[in-house]
Amino acid sequence: MSMVKVIEVLAQSDKGFDDAARNAVSIAAKTVRDIKEIYIKDMNGIVENGEIKLYRITAKISFLLSE
């Protein structure tokens, strides 16, 4: 029987929401093994002078616990 654990993470990028999601997985993968899925819970952006400067996400990352 497999067990899955879910953690919530915050990530950001100056390029876009897709890049913020990649950053979340990349950074989590440094300390978490067997990542299986990312669920984007929330997205928002920081606007300066009418332009989006930072794309931010709140995400849930699920991974397998070792058996």
C-alpha positions, 0 to 999 in steps of 0.5 A: 500500500502506498501513502502520499503526503501533500505539502503546500508551497509558495513560489514566484517568478518574474517570467510567468505562472508556468515558471513559478510552478517549475520553480516550486517543483525544482526547489521542493525536489532538492529535499523531497523525493518521488514528487508525483503532482502539483496542484495550483491552488492560487495565483496572483501577481505584483503590479508596478507601473501598470505591468506585472513584475512578479507572478506568484503561486500557492501550490500543493505538491504531492509525493510518495512516502517510502514504503 
